[in-house]
Amino acid sequence: MNADLHCHSTVSDGQLAPAEVARRAHACGVTLWALTDHDEIRGQLEAREAAQALGMGYLAGVEISVTWASRTVHIVGLNIDPTCQTLIDGLARTRNGRSARAEAIGEQLAALGIPDAYAGALKYVSNPDMISRTHFARYMVESGYAASTQDVFSRYLGDGKSGNVPHRWAKLADAVSWIQAAGGEAVIAHPGRYAYTPVEFDALFGEFIDLGGKAIEVVTGSHTPDQYREYAEVARRFGFEASRGSDFHAVEPGRVDLGSLPPLPSFLTPVWTRWL
């Protein structure tokens, strides 16, 4: 099973339309796919129809932004019902404030010697409600202010960096409850990206379990090979099911392509087994 259950389209901060992402996933050998745009589900119908036309298995998905212990955490929802009003309303509330935050990021970057970044980022936005740090990163790379998207986040826009403006997202309990209301399964996305202490991680995982969360991403484009092993052990220790996804945004040098990750360790239970 070549499952890729984490990727993005132009509905949020990806560079390809949902149907184009589907075609690339299929061409790359993906057999079970989920489109998981940030805080948005308006690409789901197009994604499902394209996947079905290609004979590829499909799970409706979303990636919800959460604030936990003053940092941003992402929770993926898989096998959701995208017509669920509870989920639709919750995501709408989460999206509020993105524009004001983006304008503030533009002001911060201008003070750091990077003028017109807000206007530059808007050129890459297909859905103005979904302007994000990734759009700023594309502008900064294209304009020569940084070598890569990762370079932008490491120097300017990562949590705690001088160009970033923190935003208060949904609560963990809210995100998990919206996913559950939509009949889906909540998954902690790319845990290796979060700068928590071991004690904080234990608290995050414990709260997630108490809320009904059952899975984490283990093999993901946002993890290093060492982190595949680290979070496989975390999954084993906490009894989590495991998910796999490229976190694909665009065809770019150095970024993981759809369907190209190694398989999950055989001793873990894949999150998708319940639906197949």
C-alpha positions as CSV (number, residue, x, y, z in Angstrom):
1,M,0.0,0.0,0.0
2,N,1.6,3.3,-1.1
3,A,-0.4,5.6,1.0
4,D,0.2,9.4,0.9
5,L,-2.2,11.0,3.4
6,H,-0.8,14.5,3.8
7,C,-0.5,17.0,0.9
8,H,-1.7,20.4,-0.2
9,S,-3.3,22.1,-3.2
10,T,-3.9,25.7,-4.3
11,V,-7.0,25.7,-2.0
12,S,-4.4,26.4,0.8
13,D,-0.7,26.8,0.2
14,G,0.1,24.3,-2.5
15,Q,1.1,25.1,-6.1
16,L,-1.1,22.6,-7.9
17,A,-4.9,22.4,-8.2
18,P,-6.6,19.4,-6.4
19,A,-7.0,17.4,-9.6
20,E,-3.4,18.1,-10.6
21,V,-2.2,16.8,-7.2
22,A,-4.3,13.7,-7.8
23,R,-2.8,13.1,-11.2
24,R,0.8,13.6,-9.9
25,A,0.0,11.2,-6.9
26,H,-1.2,8.6,-9.3
27,A,1.8,9.0,-11.6
28,C,4.1,8.6,-8.6
29,G,2.5,5.3,-7.7
30,V,0.2,6.3,-4.8
31,T,-2.6,3.9,-4.3
32,L,-4.4,5.6,-1.3
33,W,-4.4,9.3,-1.2
34,A,-5.8,12.2,0.9
35,L,-5.8,15.9,0.2
36,T,-5.3,17.7,3.5
37,D,-5.3,21.4,2.9
38,H,-4.7,23.8,5.8
39,D,-8.0,24.7,7.5
40,E,-9.9,24.2,4.2
41,I,-12.0,21.5,2.7
42,R,-13.3,23.2,-0.5
43,G,-11.0,21.1,-2.7
44,Q,-12.4,17.8,-1.5
45,L,-15.0,17.2,-4.2
46,E,-12.5,17.9,-7.0
47,A,-9.9,15.7,-5.3
48,R,-12.2,12.8,-4.8
49,E,-13.6,12.9,-8.3
50,A,-10.1,13.0,-9.8
51,A,-8.8,10.2,-7.6
52,Q,-11.8,8.0,-8.5
53,A,-11.4,8.7,-12.2
54,L,-7.8,7.4,-11.9
55,G,-8.8,4.3,-9.9
56,M,-6.9,5.6,-6.8
57,G,-8.3,5.1,-3.3
58,Y,-9.3,8.3,-1.6
59,L,-9.8,9.6,2.0
60,A,-11.2,13.1,2.5
61,G,-8.8,15.1,4.7
62,V,-7.9,18.4,6.3
63,E,-5.0,19.8,8.3
64,I,-6.1,22.0,11.2
65,S,-3.9,24.6,12.9
66,V,-3.8,24.4,16.7
67,T,-2.1,26.5,19.4
68,W,-0.8,24.2,22.2
69,A,1.6,25.5,24.8
70,S,2.1,28.7,22.9
71,R,3.3,27.0,19.7
72,T,1.6,25.9,16.5
73,V,0.7,22.2,16.1
74,H,-1.0,20.7,13.1
75,I,-3.7,18.0,13.4
76,V,-4.7,16.1,10.3
77,G,-8.2,14.7,10.0
78,L,-8.6,11.7,7.8
79,N,-11.7,10.0,6.4
80,I,-13.8,13.1,7.3
81,D,-17.2,14.0,5.9
82,P,-16.5,17.4,4.2
83,T,-20.2,18.3,4.4
84,C,-20.2,18.2,8.2
85,Q,-21.5,21.6,9.4
86,T,-19.6,21.4,12.7
87,L,-16.3,21.0,10.9
88,I,-17.1,23.7,8.3
89,D,-18.0,26.2,10.9
90,G,-14.9,25.4,13.0
91,L,-12.6,25.8,10.1
92,A,-14.2,29.1,9.2
93,R,-13.4,30.4,12.7
94,T,-9.9,29.1,12.5
95,R,-9.2,30.9,9.2
96,N,-10.3,34.3,10.6
97,G,-7.3,36.5,11.3
98,R,-5.0,35.2,8.6
99,S,-5.1,38.4,6.6
100,A,-4.3,40.6,9.6
101,R,-1.5,38.3,10.6
102,A,-0.1,38.3,7.1
103,E,0.0,42.1,7.0
104,A,1.8,42.2,10.3
105,I,4.4,39.7,9.0
106,G,4.9,42.0,6.0
107,E,5.6,44.9,8.4
108,Q,8.0,42.7,10.4
109,L,9.9,41.7,7.3
110,A,10.0,45.3,6.0
111,A,11.7,46.3,9.3
112,L,14.3,43.5,8.6
113,G,15.1,45.0,5.2
114,I,12.7,42.9,3.0
115,P,10.2,45.4,1.6
116,D,6.9,44.7,-0.1
117,A,6.7,41.1,1.2
118,Y,3.0,41.2,1.8
119,A,2.2,42.3,-1.8
120,G,4.8,39.8,-3.0
121,A,3.2,36.9,-1.1
122,L,-0.2,37.7,-2.4
123,K,1.0,37.0,-5.9
124,Y,1.3,33.3,-4.9
125,V,-2.1,33.1,-3.3
126,S,-5.0,31.4,-5.1
127,N,-7.3,31.6,-2.1
128,P,-6.8,35.0,-0.3
129,D,-8.4,33.6,2.9
130,M,-5.5,31.2,3.1
131,I,-2.4,33.4,2.9
132,S,0.3,31.8,5.0
133,R,4.0,31.9,5.8
134,T,4.6,29.5,2.9
135,H,3.5,32.2,0.4
136,F,5.9,34.7,2.0
137,A,8.6,32.0,1.7
138,R,8.0,31.6,-2.0
139,Y,8.3,35.3,-2.6
140,M,11.5,35.6,-0.6
141,V,13.1,32.7,-2.4
142,E,12.1,34.0,-5.8
143,S,13.4,37.5,-4.8
144,G,16.7,36.2,-3.7
145,Y,16.3,36.9,0.1
146,A,16.8,33.2,0.9
147,A,18.1,30.0,-0.7
148,S,15.0,27.8,0.0
149,T,11.7,27.6,1.8
150,Q,13.5,25.9,4.7
151,D,16.1,28.7,4.8
152,V,13.2,31.2,5.1
153,F,11.7,29.4,8.1
154,S,15.1,28.8,9.7
155,R,16.1,32.5,9.5
156,Y,12.8,34.5,9.4
157,L,9.5,32.9,9.7
158,G,9.8,29.9,12.0
159,D,8.3,30.0,15.5
160,G,10.2,32.5,17.6
161,K,12.0,34.0,14.6
162,S,12.1,37.8,14.0
163,G,9.8,37.9,11.0
164,N,7.1,35.7,12.4
165,V,3.9,36.9,14.1
166,P,2.3,34.4,16.4
167,H,-1.4,33.6,15.8
168,R,-3.8,32.1,18.2
169,W,-5.3,29.1,16.4
170,A,-7.9,26.6,17.5
171,K,-7.5,24.6,20.7
172,L,-6.4,21.0,20.5
173,A,-9.8,19.9,21.9
174,D,-11.6,21.9,19.3
175,A,-9.7,20.4,16.4
176,V,-10.1,16.8,17.6
177,S,-13.9,17.3,18.3
178,W,-14.5,18.8,14.8
179,I,-12.8,15.9,13.2
180,Q,-14.7,13.4,15.3
181,A,-18.0,15.2,14.5
182,A,-17.2,14.7,10.8
183,G,-16.7,10.9,11.4
184,G,-12.9,11.1,10.9
185,E,-9.7,10.2,12.7
186,A,-7.4,12.8,14.2
187,V,-3.7,12.4,13.6
188,I,-0.8,14.6,15.0
189,A,1.1,15.8,12.0
190,H,4.9,15.7,11.7
191,P,5.6,15.7,15.5
192,G,9.3,16.0,14.8
193,R,8.8,19.7,13.8
194,Y,7.7,20.9,17.2
195,A,10.2,22.3,19.6
196,Y,8.8,20.8,22.8
197,T,10.8,19.3,25.6
198,P,10.3,15.6,26.4
199,V,8.0,16.5,29.3
200,E,5.9,18.7,27.0
201,F,5.7,16.0,24.3
202,D,4.4,13.5,26.9
203,A,1.8,16.1,28.0
204,L,0.7,16.7,24.4
205,F,0.4,13.0,23.6
206,G,-1.4,12.4,26.8
207,E,-4.0,15.1,26.2
208,F,-4.4,14.0,22.6
209,I,-5.2,10.4,23.8
210,D,-7.6,11.7,26.5
211,L,-9.5,13.6,23.8
212,G,-9.8,10.4,21.7
213,G,-6.8,10.9,19.4
214,K,-5.3,7.6,18.2
215,A,-2.6,8.3,15.6
216,I,0.5,10.2,14.7
217,E,2.5,10.7,11.5
218,V,5.7,8.6,11.6
219,V,7.0,8.6,8.0
220,T,6.5,12.1,6.6
221,G,8.3,14.5,4.3
222,S,8.8,16.8,7.3
223,H,10.9,14.1,9.2
224,T,14.4,13.0,8.8
225,P,15.2,9.3,8.6
226,D,16.3,9.4,12.2
227,Q,12.9,10.8,13.1
228,Y,11.1,8.0,11.3
229,R,12.7,5.7,13.9
230,E,12.2,8.1,16.8
231,Y,8.5,8.5,16.2
232,A,8.0,4.9,15.3
233,E,9.1,4.2,18.9
234,V,6.8,7.0,20.2
235,A,3.9,5.3,18.3
236,R,4.8,1.9,19.8
237,R,5.2,3.4,23.4
238,F,1.9,5.3,23.4
239,G,-0.1,2.7,21.3
240,F,-0.7,5.1,18.4
241,E,-1.6,4.0,15.0
242,A,0.8,5.4,12.4
243,S,0.3,7.6,9.3
244,R,2.4,8.3,6.3
245,G,2.4,11.4,4.1
246,S,4.8,13.5,2.0
247,D,3.5,16.9,3.1
248,F,3.7,17.8,-0.6
249,H,3.2,21.4,-1.6
250,A,5.0,21.7,-4.9
251,V,7.5,20.1,-7.2
252,E,10.7,21.7,-5.8
253,P,14.3,20.6,-5.6
254,G,15.0,19.1,-2.1
255,R,11.4,18.5,-1.2
256,V,9.8,15.1,-0.9
257,D,7.6,14.1,-3.8
258,L,4.3,12.3,-3.5
259,G,4.5,8.6,-2.8
260,S,8.3,8.5,-2.5
261,L,8.6,7.8,1.2
262,P,9.7,4.5,2.7
263,P,7.0,2.3,4.1
264,L,6.0,2.4,7.7
265,P,7.8,0.0,10.1
266,S,6.1,-3.4,10.0
267,F,5.5,-3.5,13.8
268,L,3.2,-0.5,13.6
269,T,-0.5,-0.5,12.7
270,P,-1.3,1.8,9.8
271,V,-4.1,4.3,10.5
272,W,-5.8,3.3,7.2
273,T,-6.3,-0.3,8.0
274,R,-9.7,0.5,9.7
275,W,-11.0,1.8,6.4
276,L,-9.8,-0.9,3.9
